[in-house]
Amino acid sequence: MTLDIRCADHLASVRAYADSQGADIREQLESKLAYLEHYAQDTCVCVLSKDFAPHSFYFIILGPERAGERDVWFNGGLIHHAPHSNGVSGPEYAVTLTPQARPHWSVHT
């Protein structure tokens, strides 16, 4: 497994939130988690942690193992975007150039 979850309670809470928004919203979240989990054809590890923004995550991508160690490749966020958010306050604290009418997540690096 290449997804190292450091925030199981937060992930469960976000999944419950996504479920409350509809099956397609949960599928979209799971698609982004799968993208991070299988980054670089499973040669990397994604360490997933709780972000300060509600329904969002912070992640670190560790590169392929070499001599028993992994280097940090990059970090970023799996950011929750919600309609009617102003980018300054919750629930997302982020700006998107392509607003959508429904909640969704995007990978920011």
N, C-alpha and C positions, 0 to 999 in steps of 0.2 A: 504494500500500500504506500502511496506516495503523498498522502494527505495526513499531516501530523496535526490533529485537532487539539488545541490547547484551551478550548473554550466550549466544552460539550454542553453546558447548561445554556450558554448564549446561542449556540447553534440550534438547540432544541427549541428555544424561544422564537428564534427567527423563522424556523421551519413552521412552527405553529401560526405565526403571523402570516406567512406566505399562504398556508392552507386557508386561513380566514379570508384571504383575498381572492381565492379561486384556484382551481387545479392548474390552470395555465400559468399562474404566477409562481406556484410551487415548482412546476416543471422548469421555468426560466431560471429560478434560483439554483436548482439541482444541475442544470446545464452549465452554469458558471462554476459551480463547485467541481464538477467533473472536468472542466477545462483546466482548472488549477491542479487538480489531482493528477491528471495525465500530461502535464506540461512536458514538452520535449520527449515525448514518447516514453514516459515513465522512467526516464533516467535521472530526474530531479525529484526533490522533496519540497512540498509546499507546507510551511508551518503556518497554520491558521490561528489567529488570536482575535479576541474581542476588540473592536474599535470604540472610540469614544462616542461616535454617532450611533444612534439607535438603528438596529437592523443591519449594521455594516460590520465589516471585518477588516483587520490588518493582516497582511501576509508577507512572508519572506520566502523567496525561491532559492533553495540551495542547489548548486550544480551537481553534476555526476560525481560519484565517489571516486577519489583518487588517493591511493595509499592510505585508505581507511578514514579519510576526511572529506568534507564537502565545503566548498567555498560559497559565500553568499553571492548570488548572481544579481539579484535586484529585489526590491520590496515595493509594496503598493497597498492598495485597498480594493476590496470587493464592496463597492459602495452602493447603498440603497438609494434609489431615486423615487420620489413620490410626487404625484401631481399636486400643484398648488404650493409647493415649497419655494421659498424665496432664496435658497442658497446661503442664507445667513443664520437661520435658526433651524431647529429640528423639523422634520425628522431626518434630513439628509446632510446638511452642512456642506453641500457641494452644488456646483453649477453644471448643467448639461446643455449642450448646444442643440440637442434633439429631444425636446420635452415630449413625454408620452402621457396619454390619458390614464394609464394604469401604473401601479408600482412596478419597478424592475430593478435589477442589479447590473452594474457594469464594472469591469476590471480597469482600475486606474493605476498607472505606474509613474 
